[in-house]
Amino acid sequence: MSFSFTDPKPNNDRSFSFTGLDPADVDERLQEVAEMAHEILRLIADVRRQISN
């Protein structure tokens, strides 16, 4: 599997692509990344809450 950036958009949004031998593998990896991102955001919210108290 590979990950690469493609042509950047004029508004600085980055475009990227995931490629792999099996589309299901790519979907599984993207799901894992999404789950990690949600966990990171949850932890950040917990830290912010602790700092506020």
Secondary structure, 3 states (H helix, E strand, C coil): CEEEECCCCCCCCCCEEEECCCHHHHHHHHHHHHHHHHHHHHHHHHHHHHHHC
